[in-house]
Amino acid sequence: MAILQQISFFALTGVSVWLFSKKAGEIKRNIFLGLPENLNDNASARFKNLIFLALGQKKMFQNPLVAVMHLFVYVGFIIINIEVLEIVLDGLLGTHRLFVPYIGSLYNWLLNAFEFLAVSVILVCAIFLIRRNIIKLKRFASKDLNGWPRSDANYILFTEIVLMSLFLTMNACDLALQAHGSEHYHQTGPFFFSGLISPFFANFSESSLIVIESTCWWLHIVGIFAFLNYLPYSKHLHIILAFPNAYYARLEPIGMMKNMPTVQNEVLYAMQPELAPTDAPAPARFGAKDVFDLSWKSLLDAYSCTECGRCTAACPANLTGKLLSPRKIMMSTRDRLEVVGKNINLNKSFVDDKKSLLHNYISVEELRACTTCNACVEACPVSISPLNIIAELRRSLIMEESNAPQEWNGTFSNIENNFAPWKFSPDDRDLWTAEM
């Protein structure tokens, strides 16, 4: 029976790791469908971002209470899963609490710390469920989250509560079996929280306790592996991608827009024709129409989005009732990228599906509503920039499709002819000084 369990566990582990690795590889491929962008400079500043933004969650602490609760969930879930190492080794080797003989009393201290975090995770997840579904905070009630995104958040919170409850129940049964003097159940010392539950199992038979403990053990590890393979399909992929996204954050001042070399050269050659190369190729595209035209960093942003809605809550265009939602910009980019990825999986290379990010996923009205104020970039806790995507799509609209409101066209014409947004000849600009 023990051998059969080991074989089953080995198979479960292998399949889970293979499925996760396969999907992770697809996501990496999808991200690098984007254009190259060199973000390897200034390693010290990048490590600082990684530590303070991703690990320390610096921006979250603008709302300290929520930040502390989120930190408990995040740290609790990650640290508790250190115990998964022991569970995996127990499953593969057919042992029980493998580490007890090797670390002695430290084991009891660690498990009590894990239990404290487990209870914290349960309480905080319950509060987050209440905020989303009963209090219904405005940014969680938004139509951006209608359908799957809203369910996704709830599924994860419920799953974390279930996993932590299984962990505590497993420990409580283990303590009861230790009290029975059952074979293979090492004396670990008392566990505080599961010790409060353990008396409930005092009158259970040894065989019943073993069944309950084993069931909780299996459900816990199956839940962990299921969660691992759910992550790539969920907004909670940010648990992993927040770290590279913070490291590769753009370090130039927020709001600094990069000029397009092709446009700069056109202006230069118009002013100095002798510098124009005779065989210069025409620019492939101005701005971005689809995900292939965006930087790989913008595509990493899309996969790293937590859908928390802080960007949309800070957006002045959204606050005044306009269609723009920076969160929806990121979600739409990720949706399009996933469709492109499935297309490549099916056809081995991308086959034109007559759709694009611009128009089919993100509308002209959304793009025109943006004031480029950078409020969304400032608000994001994991260094995502919806503005980069908006700016590139607007460039395509204007420079590829000549699609701009009449007011903008007037401004563009003035800049082109008068070198300023105003409809005054450059020769008349200093006439105001004659009155002085």
Number of C-alpha atoms within 10 A of each C-alpha: 6 11 11 10 13 17 16 14 21 16 12 15 17 11 13 18 13 13 13 18 14 11 15 15 12 17 20 13 12 23 25 15 19 20 15 12 11 10 14 11 11 9 12 10 14 21 16 14 25 22 16 14 21 24 17 14 20 16 18 20 15 12 9 12 11 14 17 15 17 19 19 21 23 15 14 22 19 13 15 19 15 11 16 14 11 17 20 16 15 17 22 18 16 16 17 15 17 15 16 16 12 9 10 13 12 13 17 18 15 14 19 18 16 23 23 17 22 26 20 18 27 21 15 21 23 16 15 18 17 13 14 18 14 10 12 13 12 12 18 20 14 15 11 20 20 11 9 10 15 18 11 16 21 17 13 18 19 14 16 22 19 16 23 23 20 21 23 24 22 23 24 27 29 26 27 26 27 17 13 14 13 14 8 11 18 17 17 19 15 16 23 16 17 23 18 12 18 22 14 12 19 17 9 14 12 17 11 13 22 19 12 17 22 15 13 21 19 17 16 21 22 17 17 18 17 14 18 15 20 16 18 19 13 18 21 21 17 22 14 13 18 27 19 20 26 25 25 22 20 18 13 9 7 13 15 8 12 8 8 11 10 14 12 11 14 13 12 14 14 12 11 11 11 10 11 14 9 7 6 7 7 7 9 8 13 20 21 23 21 22 25 19 21 23 22 21 25 25 25 23 29 27 30 26 27 24 25 16 23 21 25 25 20 19 25 18 21 18 13 9 9 15 17 24 27 31 25 22 24 27 23 19 25 24 16 21 24 17 13 24 21 16 16 15 12 11 10 10 12 13 11 9 9 6 13 17 22 22 14 13 16 20 15 16 12 18 23 18 16 22 12 17 14 19 21 24 23 18 21 23 22 30 24 28 27 25 24 20 25 22 18 19 27 24 20 20 22 16 14 14 11 11 15 16 10 9 8 13 14 15 16 17 15 17 14 11 15 16 14 15 15 15 14 13 12 12 8 8 9 8 9 8 7 6 5 5
